[in-house]
Amino acid sequence: MRAGPKLAFSVAVCEALIRVAGLLVPATSREEWISEWQAEIRHRWLFLHHVGAWSTEEALRLLLRSLGAFLDAGWYFTSQDSIQGRVHESVRSPWTCLGAIGAAVALVAIVSAGLPATRDLFRSTPDARSGRLLFVWRHPSAGGGDKGVPADVTAAWSRSSRLLDGAAAFRVRHESVQFGGRTTSRVFIITTEPALFSVLGAEPSLGRLPNESGVLLTYSLWRSLFHGDARVLGSHIRIGRESYRISGVLGSQFRFLSRQPALYVVLPTLQDAPAMIVARLRPSVPLPKLDHELTRISEVSCYYFFQGELRYAFPDEALWIPVKTFAISIVVSGLLLTAVSGIRMRHVYRALQHPYRAALIRRMVFWSAKTVLALAFVFLAGLEWARSGSSMLFGSHDPASGPFLLWLYVLGAMAVFFWSAADQRGRCRVCLRLLCFPVRIGCPGCLLLDWSGTELLCSEGHGVLHVPHMHSSWEEEASRWIALDDSWKELFAGDNK
């Protein structure tokens, strides 16, 4: 009898992979499963060998085909009754609920690259000067919309105001930048005057402030566009038709208006179009008094009549507006939940009695944990979405200060509270697992002499929850929980093995 061909190396690798995958198959059917897969691989190899079609490409195809054994073995593994029982039990576990919500919070942190908008709330910007930063702009009574302040007004305020410790004008735009013979993508550009950095109390970490005109780079733009090369200082960069000299790089902790990388074009004065104003207000100065002074200076020095048109915003207060908005949403949603759920003080008093106190504390801790985690997800996702890296923090330019985020937080908080309450009612009062085995009992039309509803059972045998299909007016509670004693646990012992 003629001997068969020598076993190809790729076929031996395929058989080894099949044996590794077979470890997932139950022991009772493992050898039969492995033999079936190996026979299929060998049959394919022998057929190709005898017809002369065996090649490296066919060997790779056979290897890819053998990887399908892992999927097949995984299906065998998950189809076992014991594995499915464990999966179902883990899904009903309270720890799975908390883990899923925690994973959602972690996903927000990963997608947003470390929650930058949230970290801005707690970042303290070093500033040795006293007073508070203040944005000033104009909202005309005719025409509507936010507008800038004429450039000559800024100089008059800086010169004549006794309530400000300096003021500077700035404009923002996005424009392409040419450097080193190449054109970059659109860059966030802030055109301003040297007084801005005096108002902000900022100094370059590399280089110096320009004497006449020049460019300052934020640290992030210096790292991303110029790869942190200190030799760019003194070189020229072209913005539009103008060429400017790079004078310095601002510190890594410097933040103004936005988190996105920015380029500051510093000019001696801003002459043409109106601009936004950033100023430093002296301590303990009320805004009505400041508004009266700035309006009077504008009328006397520049003949601009801004009565009732000037608008003000403190950056530190604008940062915390989402937190206040979220707090309002939680209060409103909590009051709605209390009104809809029908919680009464006698229910709380009854639950605080001795037989139920330990179970109540355990349930309240779990309810608080999952509610806080879910609310944290809503807050972080809304803030990071609304206050992205390109958002600007003044006036109506901050999306996190508008009505959109308020409605988003209200709807999100309501969804969290109502889901949390519904999830809590569907859990065991002892082990906090989700109840299972729903059984419909009774006739829906027989409410006078009989009971109609659904019974749900705890898989650990701790109790049964009766939920009526229709709530009768004489029933004090819509659902009833019946606790089972230890004698019932023997009926559930087989399910937990």
GIURZI-V487921 format. One record per backbone hydrogen bond with DSSP energy under -0.5 kcal/mol. CO is the residue of the C=O (numbers start at 1). NH is the residue of the N-H. E is the energy in kcal/mol with one decimal. If there is no record, write none. Layout:
CO/NH/E
CO/NH/E
This chain:
8/12/-1.9
9/13/-2.1
10/14/-2.1
11/15/-2.4
12/16/-2.0
13/17/-2.4
14/18/-2.2
15/19/-2.1
16/20/-2.1
17/21/-2.5
18/22/-1.8
19/23/-0.5
20/23/-1.3
21/24/-1.8
22/25/-1.1
26/29/-1.3
27/30/-0.7
29/33/-1.7
30/34/-2.7
31/35/-2.6
32/36/-1.9
33/37/-2.0
34/38/-2.8
35/39/-2.4
36/40/-1.6
37/41/-2.0
38/42/-2.7
39/43/-2.4
40/44/-1.8
41/45/-2.1
42/46/-3.0
43/47/-2.1
44/48/-2.0
45/49/-2.3
46/50/-2.4
47/51/-1.7
48/53/-2.4
48/54/-1.0
49/52/-0.7
55/59/-2.0
56/60/-2.1
57/61/-1.9
58/62/-2.2
59/63/-2.0
60/64/-2.3
61/65/-2.1
62/66/-2.1
63/67/-1.2
64/68/-0.5
65/68/-1.2
66/69/-1.6
67/70/-1.4
67/71/-0.7
68/72/-2.2
69/73/-2.8
70/74/-2.2
71/75/-2.0
72/76/-2.0
73/77/-2.5
74/78/-2.6
75/79/-1.4
77/80/-1.0
80/84/-2.7
81/85/-2.4
82/86/-2.0
83/87/-2.5
84/88/-2.6
85/89/-2.3
86/90/-2.6
87/91/-2.3
88/92/-1.6
89/93/-0.7
92/434/-1.9
93/97/-1.3
94/98/-2.2
95/99/-2.6
96/100/-2.5
97/101/-1.9
98/102/-2.5
99/103/-2.3
100/104/-1.8
101/105/-2.0
102/106/-2.4
103/107/-2.2
104/108/-1.8
105/109/-1.8
106/110/-2.1
107/111/-2.9
108/112/-2.2
109/114/-3.4
109/115/-0.5
110/113/-1.3
112/116/-0.7
115/119/-2.2
116/120/-1.5
117/121/-0.6
118/121/-1.0
118/122/-0.6
119/122/-0.8
119/123/-0.7
122/124/-0.6
123/125/-0.7
124/126/-0.5
132/281/-3.1
134/279/-2.9
135/313/-1.6
136/277/-2.1
137/311/-2.8
138/147/-3.6
140/144/-0.7
145/140/-0.5
147/138/-2.9
149/275/-2.6
150/153/-1.0
150/154/-0.9
151/155/-1.1
152/156/-1.6
153/157/-2.7
154/158/-2.5
155/159/-1.9
156/160/-2.5
157/161/-2.2
163/282/-2.4
166/280/-1.9
168/278/-2.6
169/193/-0.7
170/276/-1.9
171/191/-2.2
173/189/-3.3
175/187/-2.7
176/240/-0.6
177/184/-3.5
178/238/-2.7
179/182/-1.3
182/179/-2.7
182/184/-0.5
187/175/-1.9
187/189/-0.6
188/263/-2.2
189/173/-2.0
189/191/-0.6
190/192/-0.6
190/265/-2.3
191/171/-2.2
192/267/-2.7
193/196/-2.2
194/197/-0.8
194/198/-0.8
195/199/-2.3
196/200/-2.4
197/201/-0.8
197/202/-2.3
203/251/-0.5
206/249/-2.4
214/266/-2.7
215/247/-2.8
215/248/-1.1
216/264/-3.2
217/250/-3.1
218/222/-2.4
219/223/-2.1
220/224/-2.3
221/225/-2.8
221/226/-0.8
222/226/-0.9
222/228/-2.3
223/227/-0.5
226/229/-1.6
228/230/-0.7
229/232/-1.4
230/233/-1.3
232/235/-2.0
235/246/-2.9
237/239/-0.5
237/244/-3.1
238/178/-2.8
238/240/-0.5
239/242/-1.8
242/239/-2.7
244/237/-2.9
245/215/-2.3
245/247/-0.7
246/234/-2.8
247/208/-1.8
248/217/-2.2
249/205/-2.1
249/206/-1.9
251/219/-0.6
251/254/-1.3
256/258/-2.7
257/393/-1.7
258/256/-0.7
261/188/-0.8
262/218/-2.0
263/190/-2.7
263/265/-0.6
264/216/-2.5
264/266/-0.8
265/192/-2.7
265/267/-0.6
266/214/-1.8
267/194/-0.6
269/271/-0.6
275/149/-3.5
276/170/-2.1
277/136/-2.9
278/168/-2.3
279/134/-2.7
279/281/-0.6
280/165/-3.2
281/132/-1.8
282/285/-1.0
284/286/-0.6
286/290/-1.8
287/291/-3.0
288/292/-2.0
289/293/-2.0
290/294/-2.8
291/295/-2.2
292/296/-1.8
293/297/-2.6
294/298/-2.1
295/299/-1.8
296/300/-2.6
297/301/-2.9
297/302/-0.6
298/302/-1.2
298/303/-0.6
298/304/-2.2
299/303/-0.6
304/306/-0.8
306/309/-2.3
306/310/-0.9
309/139/-3.1
311/137/-1.9
313/135/-3.1
313/315/-0.5
314/318/-2.4
315/319/-2.0
316/320/-0.8
318/321/-0.9
320/324/-1.8
321/325/-2.8
322/326/-2.5
323/327/-2.2
324/328/-2.2
325/329/-2.0
326/330/-2.2
327/331/-2.1
328/332/-2.4
329/333/-2.5
330/334/-2.6
331/335/-2.2
332/336/-2.0
333/337/-2.4
334/338/-2.2
335/339/-2.1
336/340/-2.5
337/341/-2.7
338/342/-0.8
338/343/-0.9
344/347/-0.6
344/348/-1.5
345/349/-2.6
346/350/-2.2
347/351/-2.1
348/352/-1.4
350/353/-1.1
353/356/-1.2
353/357/-0.8
354/357/-0.8
356/360/-2.5
357/361/-2.3
358/362/-2.1
359/363/-2.4
360/364/-2.7
361/365/-2.3
362/366/-1.9
363/367/-2.9
364/368/-2.7
365/369/-2.3
366/370/-2.5
367/371/-2.1
368/372/-2.6
369/373/-2.3
370/374/-2.2
371/375/-2.6
372/376/-2.4
373/377/-2.0
374/378/-2.0
375/379/-2.8
376/380/-2.8
377/381/-2.5
378/382/-2.3
379/383/-2.5
380/384/-2.7
381/385/-1.8
382/386/-2.6
383/387/-3.1
386/388/-0.9
388/391/-1.4
389/259/-0.7
389/260/-1.6
392/394/-1.3
394/397/-2.1
395/398/-0.9
397/392/-1.2
397/399/-0.8
398/401/-2.0
399/402/-1.3
399/405/-0.5
402/406/-1.0
403/407/-2.4
404/408/-2.2
405/409/-2.6
406/410/-2.4
407/411/-2.6
408/412/-2.4
409/413/-2.9
410/414/-2.3
411/415/-2.3
412/416/-2.2
413/417/-2.6
414/418/-2.5
415/419/-2.3
416/420/-2.7
417/421/-2.3
418/422/-2.3
419/423/-2.9
420/424/-2.1
421/425/-1.9
422/426/-1.2
424/427/-1.3
426/435/-2.6
428/432/-0.8
433/428/-3.0
436/457/-2.9
439/455/-2.8
441/453/-2.5
443/446/-2.0
445/447/-0.7
452/469/-1.5
452/470/-0.5
453/441/-3.1
454/467/-2.9
455/439/-2.1
456/465/-2.8
457/436/-2.9
458/461/-1.8
462/484/-2.3
463/458/-1.9
464/466/-0.5
464/482/-3.1
465/456/-2.4
465/467/-0.6
466/468/-0.6
466/480/-2.1
467/454/-2.9
470/472/-0.6
472/475/-1.2
478/468/-1.2
480/466/-3.3
480/482/-0.5
481/483/-0.6
482/464/-2.5
485/488/-1.6
486/489/-1.1
488/491/-1.5
489/492/-1.1
490/493/-0.8
492/496/-0.7
493/496/-0.8
494/497/-0.7
